[in-house]
Amino acid sequence: MANGGPSGNPTSEPDLRWKDVLDFEREVRASGRAKELAVRERFGMSAARYHQLLNRLIDRPEALAYDPVLVQRLRRLREARRRARFPGPGPLGLVGGARRGRVGGAR
């Protein structure tokens, strides 16, 4: 499996690869060990590597354009996990930390 370009940009992977990751994430109903095994079988990578790829992928505009409902759901889940890991005021004094890439709450 190619690791992508120096920026880790998933578009440097074959186009079907990143779409396949999103399709898999939408379709898979397993969790825990069953999902780890499914990831290894389908993509040939560890669960940790898969989640690193997925987390980079859901920040990409092309992923949001491909499946906005899934990507927004995955972003919300990621933020909830972050808040649970790092409770309390984050940088800028915001409870649960600031959203990455957003300054001053601009939308």
C-alpha positions in Angstrom: 0.0 0.0 0.0 1.3 3.4 -0.9 1.6 5.8 2.0 0.5 8.8 0.0 2.6 11.9 -0.7 4.7 13.9 1.8 1.5 15.7 3.0 -0.3 12.4 3.7 -2.9 13.5 1.2 -5.3 10.6 0.5 -5.8 11.8 -3.0 -2.3 10.6 -3.8 -3.7 7.1 -3.1 -5.7 5.7 -6.0 -9.1 7.4 -6.1 -10.9 4.2 -5.5 -8.9 3.6 -2.4 -10.2 6.6 -0.4 -13.7 6.0 -1.7 -13.4 2.4 -0.7 -12.5 3.4 2.9 -15.5 5.7 3.1 -17.8 3.0 1.6 -16.4 0.4 4.1 -17.0 2.8 7.0 -20.6 3.4 5.9 -21.4 -0.3 5.4 -19.5 -2.0 8.2 -21.7 -2.9 11.2 -19.0 -4.7 13.2 -17.0 -3.1 16.0 -14.0 -4.0 18.1 -12.1 -7.2 17.1 -14.5 -8.0 14.2 -13.9 -4.6 12.6 -10.2 -4.9 13.1 -10.2 -8.3 11.2 -12.4 -6.8 8.5 -10.0 -3.9 8.1 -7.0 -6.2 7.9 -8.7 -8.5 5.4 -10.0 -5.7 3.1 -7.2 -3.2 3.2 -4.2 -5.1 4.4 -3.4 -2.8 7.3 -3.7 -2.6 11.0 -6.7 -1.0 12.7 -4.4 1.8 14.0 -3.1 2.6 10.5 -6.7 2.5 9.1 -7.9 5.0 11.7 -5.0 7.3 11.0 -5.9 7.2 7.3 -9.6 7.7 8.1 -9.0 10.7 10.3 -6.9 12.3 7.6 -9.5 11.5 5.0 -12.5 13.0 6.8 -10.7 16.4 6.8 -10.5 16.4 3.0 -13.0 18.4 1.0 -13.3 15.6 -1.6 -14.4 13.2 1.1 -17.0 15.7 2.3 -18.3 16.1 -1.2 -18.4 12.3 -1.8 -20.5 11.5 1.3 -21.3 14.5 3.4 -23.6 12.7 5.9 -21.0 10.1 6.7 -18.1 12.5 6.9 -20.0 14.9 9.2 -21.0 11.9 11.5 -17.4 10.7 11.6 -16.2 14.2 12.4 -18.7 14.6 15.3 -17.7 11.2 16.7 -14.0 12.2 16.5 -14.7 15.5 18.3 -16.8 13.7 21.0 -13.9 11.3 21.6 -11.4 14.2 21.8 -13.6 16.0 24.3 -13.9 12.8 26.4 -10.1 12.4 26.4 -9.3 16.0 27.1 -12.1 17.5 29.3 -12.0 21.0 30.6 -11.0 24.3 29.0 -8.9 23.8 25.9 -6.7 26.3 24.1 -8.5 29.6 23.8 -10.4 28.8 27.0 -13.1 26.8 25.1 -14.6 23.8 27.0 -13.5 20.6 25.4 -10.9 22.3 23.3 -11.1 24.3 20.1 -12.1 22.8 16.8 -9.0 22.2 14.7 -8.8 24.7 11.8 -11.3 27.2 13.3 -10.4 30.4 15.0 -12.9 32.5 16.9 -15.8 30.2 16.2 -16.2 31.4 12.5 -18.3 29.2 10.4 
